[in-house]
Amino acid sequence: MDRTYDAMCKYIQAHFGKKQTAYVVQVTEPGEEAEVDFGYLGLVRDSVSGMMRKAYVFIMTLSYSRRSYYGVTCDQTVLSLIKAHMTAFEYFGGVPRRIKIDNLKAAILQNRRYDLEFNQNFLFFCYHYGCVITPCTPYEPQQKGKVESQVGYVKNNFWAGRTFEDQVDLKRQLDTWMRTYANMLVHGTTKQVPHEMFVSEERTALQSLPATVFVWQERVRRLVKPNCHVNFESNYYSVPHRWVGVEVEVRTSENIIKLYGDDQEIATHVKNSGTGLYVTNPSHYPEHKIYSETGYQAKYEQKMSGIGPHAHELFTILIATDRQGWNQTVRRILGLTVLYGQVKVDKAIKRALQFHAYAYPTIRRICEQNLQDMDVEQLLISPAASAEDTRRSDSLSRSLEYYRV
């Protein structure tokens, strides 16, 4: 074979080219539709940090009059998309009934023709403004051809050959170009000036702007842990206990966090600026687990009183001397009653109290070595004491001295 593969491909393209597809002209009524697109421009200096950042042009074109809004963003996030739409609607003085957009992730999470999944934040925004999202079929850019050509128009007619000091200067020059030039020329398709056509025919056909301002709320899904809290931005926020094990939606706006289950608000918290902190509403716990500080102490005071009078005396001492760690000591002492019974533990506490030794290890050691019934004072001076009794007495004395608090 004396011909290369590239030559064969060129021959096929020349003689067996792809069949051209026919498309229907899309005619819309005034105020019915707007097409939206993003286009990358280049790098521009950030007005605050001074660093170079990417600049994108956001374009919204009204399908009837072809009047367009041009804005600048530094990214294509859902927040930037929403802010750009809000500014565009303000510029037009109204809202079109449909927004035609491509499959940008900030708007359309999934588009399988008849299986659509919208970005919830953008969906709520469109609901607030009373417009419907119309996504284009994937890989069919001609479906929003009115705005598609505008990206190249901005790059060639505005961006090329201009210099910009920073983002502020870029936005200022683009706004001037939009108001005094881009929308004031005769359009190649309609053969009319977009601004004049908008004023005379389309402006009054747009829907009115909403009476209330749209409040941006970030929305994420979080699983409620067994401790009745969800993790959000390195802090933990409580929800009612019946949602344990269920995914709920977290919505944030400025310093407020709201949690939703089944589209119903179930909890509200003030956003915490710290890290690793718990923001808890006690009423979110089961009723049998809700204790105020006084109620919590009363619960354990009753349990210690059940052991005996000396255990109750120790409890009052711990409350007064160890405000932070008393509950840990008390719980461990209660655990001793399972092994040794309440009577023996109360006697061991009595012996420890005589030496002002209130730590748990002291009481445990007395129980382990069966020293609770010994009269330590007489044993230490009795000449008839056995060697074993003396050894136990010395061991107890060392223990009391070591664990004295």
Beta strands, then each sheet from edge to edge (+ up, - down):
strand 1: 33-45
strand 2: 52-62
strand 3: 68-73
strand 4: 98-101
strand 5: 108-111
strand 6: 116-118
strand 7: 132-135
strand 8: 218-223
strand 9: 229-232
strand 10: 235-238
strand 11: 247-253
strand 12: 256-261
strand 13: 264-270
strand 14: 278-279
sheet 1: 3+ 2- 1+ 4+ 7+
sheet 2: 5+ 6-
sheet 3: 8+ 11- 12+ 13-
sheet 4: 9+ 10- 14-
end
